[in-house]
Amino acid sequence: MNAFEMNRRQALIAGGLGALSLGMPGIVMGSDKVDASGNAVASDKSCIFVLLCGGPSHVDTWDMKPDAPIDYRGPYEPIATKVPGMLINEMHTELAKWTDHFTLINSMSHPGAISNHFDAMHNLLSGQSEKRVQQGQPNEQPYLGSFVSKHKPSTRNFISNAWLIKCVGDPVFCAPNIGIGGYLGSAYAPLFVGSADNHPAMNEFNPPQIYESYDEERFGDRKSLLRLLESSRLDKDKYVKDWSDLREKTYDAMTRSEGRHAFELNREPVDVRDRYGMHPLGQNLLLARRMVESGVRFVTVNGWTGQAEHDKAGPPSSSWDMHGGNMGMGNAFGNGSYGLGFCMPRLDQALAALFQDLVERGMLENTLVVVTGEFGRTPYVLKQDPPGRQHWPQCFSSIIAGAGIGGGKVYGKSNKYGEIPVADPVRPEELAATIYHALDIPINDPQDASGISRSLTSGKPIMELFG
């Protein structure tokens, strides 16, 4: 290969952008929007997707059945909310104040009874209901954030798709395509931020290194090298304009402080941080809000609430997998790390704070919020000591709000025990289609990396949720 036979990646590396090349997960560039002072202006629509890994019990949280026998309804009572007929857990004392801003879906379902985390997560995040293909291999369908970063890349940040705390511990909780972008490729995979040992509730939280300061002199030298390359025979290559545009956008992103500031939670007033809760879920939701403000398009937040001081058992990724004694997880209704008594108050605190911030800052209009597990739990309590519930894909609940979604609604209905939907069932396909519609992404006629037209999902958006 002579000096001028270079591909796009090699030219970027020559220009000093190796750490920010097209292969860096989650980094997709767009045109920047700033005001006359260089400050960011309001972004296009974004999404905060709160994934309650493990699958929370719908009948103990958002689809309560107070008239069912105690072996089904469990030990909790519902609390009154602003929305008639919307019954949520008595521990949701703060979230109950914001029910007029979101829609509660009580008819989610996985057709085919997918009952393991791996497949259920894949189907939920890919907007499909099909099982994995033969020999246990997943299909190549990209996940929601990858499609969003391709079709609606950030206009103000060099990150379009982020995931706050990748599922850790037992890999059974990790959907197969979360780190690869499916058939779209690694450029559209999420940037993973934080871990169980490095999260924003910790004083020593370290953000991704791509946000660290840069050496201006070194970058200047590399910019000169890239200009020299572009002034050679390379300027006749069809990619040279793309190289030049991407180079300028990347240098601009590296010199702008907005993206770095999103990770500096100490800029937030102490009372705001306390309102979210000084635990992983609370501070990650606050970080998600700040990332959306800085222009990130899609932020998935792991619903891990942390570990109880007196209960360090279990992988730090699946707070909501509350099996109880048959898997050594303690009382599902207790105050341990896998207990609703510990997890629910933290979820209540963090979600209420997020809704309050989005409403008061005028962000809910352009920020879609989705809160869901990959499935629900058995409507009946397992007869064991201590008690718990098993996986239940046939019926579960989700919260959706913002970006045109109407508030103060309950959509769909399950039967008297919460076993199956009896009105308006919603599959992963319909949920995905609704998300894409809310974010102004066309479902039909997209193209993958090879130019082949594919459909994002076979579902149709639920138009009754809007307005």
N, C-alpha and C positions, 0 to 999 in steps of 0.2 A: 504494500500500500504506500503510495507517495504522500507527500506532505499535505496534499489537498483532497485526498480521498478520506474524508472524515464524516462520520455520522453525527446525528444531532447530539447524542450523549457525549461523544468525545469532544465536541466543540464546547459544550457546557463545562466539562471538566477542565478544558484548557483555559476557560475563562474564570476558573476559580469557584465554580458553582457545584462542585461534586456533591456536597452535603445537601444541596437543594435541587438536585436534578429531578427529572420526571419520574425516576424510580422511587423517590422518597414517598412512602405511604402518606396519603391524606393531603398532599400538597398539589393543588391545582390552581393555576393563576388566572386572574381575570383583570379587567380594567379597573383602576382605582377610582374612588369617589371621595373627594375631600372638598372642604369649603375654601374660601379665599385665604384663611389663616393656616391651612394645612391640617385642620382637624377633620376627623371622620364625620360623615353625615349619615343619616338613617340608612340602614341596609335594606336589601330586598328580604323576602321571607326566609326564615330559618326555622329549624326544628330542634327541640330538646326532647330526646327520647329516653325516658326513664325505664330501664329494664330491670324488673324485680326478679333477679335470677333465682331460680328454684321453684317459682310458682306459688304465689300467695293463695291462701284459702279465700275464695270468693264469698262463701257463706259466713265467714268471720270478718270480712272487711266491707265490701261494697254491695253485696247481694244478700243481705241478712234475711233470715227466715224465722222471725220471732214466734210464729204460730206453730212451727214444726216441733216434734219431740226433741228433748234435750240431746239425745244421741245424734241428732242431725244439726240442730242450731248451734250447739256449743254453749259456752258459759256466758257469752256477751249479749248485751242489749243494744238496740240501735239508738242513735241520738237524733234529735230533731235538727233539720237543716232549713235553709231558706227555700228549698224546693219541695213542695208537697209530693209525697210518695217516694222521695229519695231517702232511703234508710242506709246509714253508714255506721260503722263501729263507734261505740261510746267513747273510745279513746281518741277519735278524730275531733277533738274539741275545737281546734284551730281551723282545720280544713272545712268544717261545717259552715264557717263564716264566708267561704268563697265558692260554695256550690253553684251560685248563680252565674259563675264565669266558666263552668265546664259542663260537658255532657258525659254522663255515665252510661257505658254500654254494658248491659247485663246478659248479653246473648252471644258472646264470643265462643267459637268452637273450632276444633281441629277435626275435620272429616277424616275418617279412617282410624280414629282413636290412637293417634300418636302419643305414646305414654312415656317416652324417655326424653330426657332433657336435650340430648344432642339433636335428634330429629325435630323436636318441637321448636327449639331455638332456630334451627335452620329454616323451617317453614315460616315461622313468624317473621324473621328478619328478611327473608327473600320474597315474601308475599306469595307463597305457594302452599298447597296442601298435599302435594305428592310426596311419596316416600322416597328415600334415597334409592339410587339405581343399584343394579346388581353388585354383588361382592362388597357391599357396605360402603361404597363410595358415594359421596354427595354429588349432586349435579353442579353445574358451573354458574348457577344463578347468582349474580352479585346481590349484595344486601342494600337496604334502603339508603343508607348514607353514601354508598358508592354511586348509586344512580343519581342522587342529588348532587354530589360533587362533580359528576360529569355534565349533567344537563343544566345545573344552576351553580356554576363555580363561584366562589367568593369574589366579590368585586373590591374588597378592601383588605384582604388578608391572604397570605400564601398558604393558609390551611383552610380547606373546605369541609373536611370530614374528620372528626375527632372522637375518641372513645376514652372516657375517664374511668380508669382502672379496668384493664382487661381482666376477664374472668381468670382466676388463679386457683391453685389447689388442684382438685380432681379435674382432669381435662374433659370429663363428661359434660361439664357445663359450658364448654366452649363450642359454639357453633362452628362448623368446619371452614367457612369462607370468610370469617371476620377479618383475617389479616392479609388476604390476598386480592380482594376486589373482584373475585369471580372471573368471568370471561372479559371483564373490562380491563383487568390487569392491576398491578400493584400501585400504579399512580393514583388509583381511586380507592385504595384501601385506607382505613382510618389511621391517623396518627394516634398512638396510644400514649396516654398521659397518666403518670402515677402508678402506684402499686399498693399492695397491702402495707408495705414498709416505707412508702414515700407518697403520702397523700396530703392534700391541702389543709387538713385539720392538724397537721404536725408542724411544729415551729420550724423544723429544718427541711420543709418541703422543697425539693429541687425540681424546677420546671424542665421541660425538654431542652437539650443543649442547643438546638437550632435557634433558640432565642437569646443566646449569650452574645456579648458584644463582639465586634469584629475589628480586625486590624485594617485601618483605613489605608495606610501606605501599601500594605500587601494587596488589598483589593484594587487599589489604583494601578499597581503594576500589572495585575491580571486583566484588568479592563483594557489596558494598553495592548497586551498580548492578543486579546480577542479582537480588538479593532484592527490590528495588523493582519490577523488571519482573514478578517472580513474584507480587507482591502485587496487581498490576493485573488487568485482564480476562484476562491471559494465564493466570491460574491455573485458568481453565475449559477450557483446551486439554488435549486428551488426552495431550500429550507432557510436561506440566509435571513429573510425577513423575520421568520419565526424565531431564529436564534437571537436576532437583535431585540425583538420585542420582549422575549422572555428574559433576556439578560437585563434589560432596563427595569422590568417589573420586579425582578428578584433583587437587584441592588436597592431599588426603592423600598421594597419590603424589609430588607435587612437594615436600612438606615432609619426606618420609621419605628417609633417607640410603642405605637399602639398595641401591636401584637404581644410584645413583651410585658406591657403593663397589665394585660388581662390576667396574667399569672400572679401579679403582686397583690394578693388579697389583703395585705396590711394597709392598702390604700382605702379599704372599706372602713366605715365607722365601726367601732367595736360593737355597738348595739345591733347593727345589721348582721354582723357575723354571728353574734349570739342568737339573734332571731332565727337564723337558719339552723343553728345547732353546731357545736364544736365537735362534730363526729364526721366520718367519711362521707355519708350521704348528704348531710347538710352543706358541708363546705364544697363538695363536688357540684351540687346544684347551684351554689353561689358562683363557682368558677364557670359553670356552663352559661349562666346568665352573662357573665363578663365576657366570655368568648363569643357569644352571639352578638353582644354589643360591639365587639371588635371586628365583626364581619364573618365569623365562622358560620357555615351554612347548616351543618348537621352535627349535633353533639349527642352521643349516646352516653348515658350515665348509668354505671353499674349501681343497682339498688342496694348494695352492701351497706348495712347500717353500722358496721363495726362489731367488735366483740365485747361482751360484758366483762367487767373486771374480774368477776368470780368464775367466768366460764370461757376458757380459751380454746375449747374443742372446736374442731371442724375447720374446713377451708374457708378463708376470708373472701368468699365470692358469692355465697348462696344463702343469704340470711333467711330466705323464704321457703327453703326446702324442709318444711317442718314435719318430718315423719314421726317424731316422738321416740319412744323407747325401743321400737323394733330396729332402729338404726343408730341407737346410742346418742340421740340428739337432745335428750331431755324433754321436758314437758312443752308441747307446742303452745300451750296457753300460759306458760310460765315466764320467768324473767331472765332466762339464759339467752345465749347468743342465737339460739334457734327457737326463741319463744316470742309470741305475739306481745306479751307484756313488756318486752324489751324493744322489739323492732317497731311496733305500731306507733308509740309516742314519737319516735325519731322520724318516721315517715310523715306523720301528721305535722310535726314542726317544720320539716324541710319543705314539704309541698306547699303548705300554707304560706311560708315566707316567699317561695318562688312566685306564687300567684300574686301575692301582695306587691312584690317588686315589679312584676310585669305589668300589672294594672296601673300602679302609681306612676311608673315611668313611661306609660303609653306604648309599651312594647308588645302587648298581647295581640294587637291587631296584626302584627307581622311575625309573631313567633308562635309556631305550632308546638303544643305540649302534648306528648303521649306518655301515659303511665300504664304499664302492663307487665304481667309475667308471661312466661311461655305457655302456661296452662294454669288450671286451678287445682283444687284439692278435692278429695272425696267428700260428698255431702254428709256422709256419716263419719263419726269419730271412730277411729280404730280401737277395738276393745283390747287394750294393752296398758301397761303401766311403765312409764307415764304415757299419757294419751298423745295422739297425733293424727295426721291425715295423709293418705297416699296421693299419688299423682291422679289428676282427673282432667283429661283433655276435652271431654265432651262439652264442658260448659265452664266459662270463666268470665271475669269482668275486666274492663279497661276504662281509663279516663282519657278524654281527648278534649282539647281546648285551643282557642286562639286561631289566628290566620283564617278567619271567616267562619269557624265552627261556632254554633250558637251555644249559649250557656243556659244553665238551669233546666236541663233536660235529662230524662232517663230514656234510653233507646233500647228496645229489645226487652225480652222477658224470659225468665226461666220458669220451670214448673215449681210446685210448692216446696220441693226439697232442694232445688238448685241443681238438679241432675242433668237436665237437657234444656236447650232453648225451646220455647213454645211460641215465640213470636220474633220475627225479624232476626234470624241467625246471621252472624257475621263471621266469615272465614278470614284467614290471613290475607286472602286475595282482596276482599272488600276493604279491609283495614289499610292495606298498602295502597290501593287505588285512591282511597280517601285522603291519605297522606300526600300522595303525588298531586292530586287535584288541589288540595289546600296550598301547596307550594308552587302551583302553576307549572307543573311538569306534565307534558303530554304523555299519556300511557301508551299510545300507539305510535308505530313507526320510528322507534329509536334505532340507533345503530351501535353495534359493539365495536371493539377495536379494529376488527377486520372489515368493517363496513357492512356487515350482514344485518339486515333489519330483524329485530326481535321485539317482542312485547314485554314491557316491564312486569306486567301481571295480567292474568285473565279476568280479574275482578273488575267491578264497576264501582265508582265512588258512591257513597251513601249520601245522596243530595239532601235528604231530610235533616242531616246534621248541620247543614250550613244555614246561616241567617238567624 
